[in-house]
Amino acid sequence: MRGRKSGQESRRDTKMKVTEKDVAYVADLANLELTEKERCVLLRDLNSILDYIDRLNQLDTTDVPPMAQVSDRYGVDQSQTGSARFAYAGRDDVHEGLRKSLPHEVALQNAPDSDGTFFKVPKVIER
């Protein structure tokens, strides 16, 4: 059913990290129904990603300093360095988020069914 593969493709197949069985297993866990074509594309793409990561891992990064933030240039407070430039993410004027959270006990008071700690709900996913 498959055509003849080039030498590079067949070498890649011998060291595949993700197998068809792995793709089927993960698809089953995620409750995905994949066609044969989708499984093949996913298998190829996942192995391509892992091959690229292997190539990146071969790079010598000994003299490359670590970065504090990838998006450092977007920091608001230019006088600060690293993650301190992004302190605006936690606002000083809003201590408990946009509104105060409902206490746990109060939230459970109106629950139709609970075990005292969690809400009990009917099963919604059938397998």
Backbone hydrogen bonds in HBPLUS format (Angstrom, degrees):
<---DONOR---> <-ACCEPTOR-->    atom                        ^
c    i                          cat <-CA-CA->   ^        H-A-AA   ^      H-
h    n   atom  resd res      DA  || num        DHA   H-A  angle D-A-AA Bond
n    s   type  num  typ     dist DA aas  dist angle  dist       angle   num
A0010-SER N   A0006-SER O   3.05 MM   4  6.32 162.3  2.09 156.4 161.1     1
A0011-ARG N   A0007-GLY O   3.02 MM   4  6.16 150.5  2.11 143.5 151.4     2
A0012-ARG N   A0008-GLN O   3.04 MM   4  6.25 152.2  2.12 145.3 152.9     3
A0013-ASP N   A0009-GLU O   3.04 MM   4  6.33 147.2  2.15 144.6 153.0     4
A0014-THR N   A0010-SER O   3.34 MM   4  6.59 143.3  2.48 139.4 147.0     5
A0015-LYS N   A0012-ARG O   3.21 MM   3  5.55 146.9  2.33 105.3 114.3     6
A0016-MET N   A0013-ASP O   3.40 MM   3  5.18 161.3  2.43 108.4 105.3     7
A0022-ASP N   A0019-THR O   3.05 MM   3  5.07 118.9  2.43  95.0 109.7     8
A0023-VAL N   A0019-THR O   3.09 MM   4  6.49 159.3  2.14 153.5 157.8     9
A0024-ALA N   A0020-GLU O   2.99 MM   4  6.21 163.3  2.02 149.7 154.2    10
A0025-TYR N   A0021-LYS O   2.92 MM   4  6.07 155.7  1.98 145.6 152.6    11
A0026-VAL N   A0022-ASP O   2.95 MM   4  6.17 168.3  1.96 157.1 159.0    12
A0027-ALA N   A0023-VAL O   2.91 MM   4  5.99 159.1  1.95 148.5 155.1    13
A0028-ASP N   A0024-ALA O   2.95 MM   4  6.08 149.2  2.05 141.4 149.7    14
A0029-LEU N   A0025-TYR O   2.95 MM   4  6.29 153.7  2.02 146.2 153.6    15
A0030-ALA N   A0026-VAL O   2.92 MM   4  6.15 151.3  2.00 147.8 155.4    16
A0032-LEU N   A0027-ALA O   2.74 MM   5  4.93 175.5  1.74 153.3 153.6    17
A0031-ASN N   A0028-ASP O   3.04 MM   3  4.79 153.8  2.11  97.7 105.4    18
A0039-ARG N   A0035-THR O   2.93 MM   4  6.21 157.6  1.98 153.7 159.6    19
A0040-CYS N   A0036-GLU O   3.01 MM   4  6.27 156.7  2.07 147.3 153.4    20
A0041-VAL N   A0037-LYS O   2.95 MM   4  6.21 160.7  1.99 152.4 157.6    21
A0042-LEU N   A0038-GLU O   2.90 MM   4  6.02 162.9  1.93 148.5 153.6    22
A0043-LEU N   A0039-ARG O   2.87 MM   4  5.99 159.0  1.92 147.2 153.2    23
A0044-ARG N   A0040-CYS O   2.96 MM   4  6.16 163.8  1.98 148.7 152.8    24
A0045-ASP N   A0041-VAL O   2.87 MM   4  6.04 166.4  1.88 153.3 157.3    25
A0046-LEU N   A0042-LEU O   2.88 MM   4  5.96 168.9  1.89 154.0 157.0    26
A0047-ASN N   A0043-LEU O   3.13 MM   4  6.21 164.2  2.15 146.5 151.1    27
A0048-SER N   A0044-ARG O   2.92 MM   4  6.05 146.7  2.03 144.0 154.1    28
A0049-ILE N   A0045-ASP O   2.95 MM   4  6.21 154.6  2.02 149.9 155.9    29
A0050-LEU N   A0046-LEU O   3.02 MM   4  6.31 163.2  2.05 149.3 153.5    30
A0051-ASP N   A0047-ASN O   2.84 MM   4  6.00 151.5  1.92 144.0 152.1    31
A0052-TYR N   A0048-SER O   3.00 MM   4  6.21 154.5  2.06 144.1 150.7    32
A0053-ILE N   A0049-ILE O   2.96 MM   4  6.28 153.9  2.03 148.8 156.3    33
A0054-ASP N   A0050-LEU O   2.96 MM   4  6.22 152.2  2.04 143.8 151.1    34
A0055-ARG N   A0051-ASP O   3.00 MM   4  6.36 150.1  2.09 144.0 152.1    35
A0056-LEU N   A0052-TYR O   2.90 MM   4  6.26 155.6  1.96 150.0 156.7    36
A0057-ASN N   A0053-ILE O   2.86 MM   4  6.10 151.1  1.94 148.5 156.7    37
A0058-GLN N   A0055-ARG O   3.16 MM   3  5.31 148.7  2.26 101.0 110.2    38
A0059-LEU N   A0056-LEU O   3.07 MM   3  5.52 160.6  2.10 112.8 118.9    39
A0064-VAL N   A0061-THR O   3.15 MM   3  5.14 165.3  2.17 108.6 112.2    40
A0074-TYR N   A0071-SER O   2.95 MM   3  5.77 167.8  1.96 128.1 132.2    41
A0075-GLY N   A0072-ASP O   3.11 MM   3  5.53 168.3  2.13 119.1 120.7    42
A0080-GLN N   A0077-ASP O   3.13 MM   3  5.75 160.2  2.17 117.5 123.1    43
A0085-ARG N   A0082-GLY O   3.22 MM   3  6.02 161.0  2.26 118.4 123.0    44
A0086-PHE N   A0083-SER O   2.95 MM   3  5.43 160.3  1.98 114.2 120.7    45
A0087-ALA N   A0084-ALA O   3.34 MM   3  5.41 148.2  2.44 116.3 112.3    46
A0089-ALA N   A0086-PHE O   3.13 MM   3  6.07 173.8  2.13 126.7 128.6    47
A0090-GLY N   A0087-ALA O   3.22 MM   3  6.01 152.1  2.30 121.9 125.9    48
A0094-VAL N   A0091-ARG O   3.45 MM   3  5.55 160.8  2.49 101.7 107.1    49
A0107-ALA N   A0103-PRO O   3.03 MM   4  6.32 157.4  2.08 157.3 164.4    50
A0108-LEU N   A0104-HIS O   3.11 MM   4  6.39 153.5  2.18 149.8 156.2    51
A0109-GLN N   A0105-GLU O   3.15 MM   4  6.32 126.3  2.46 137.7 151.0    52
A0109-GLN N   A0106-VAL O   3.22 MM   3  5.16 139.6  2.40  95.4 106.5    53
A0111-ALA N   A0108-LEU O   3.18 MM   3  5.08 161.3  2.21 103.8 109.1    54
A0120-LYS N   A0113-ASP O   2.86 MM   7  5.29 169.6  1.87 137.7 134.2    55
A0115-ASP N   A0118-PHE O   3.13 MM   3  5.74 152.2  2.21 151.9 160.4    56
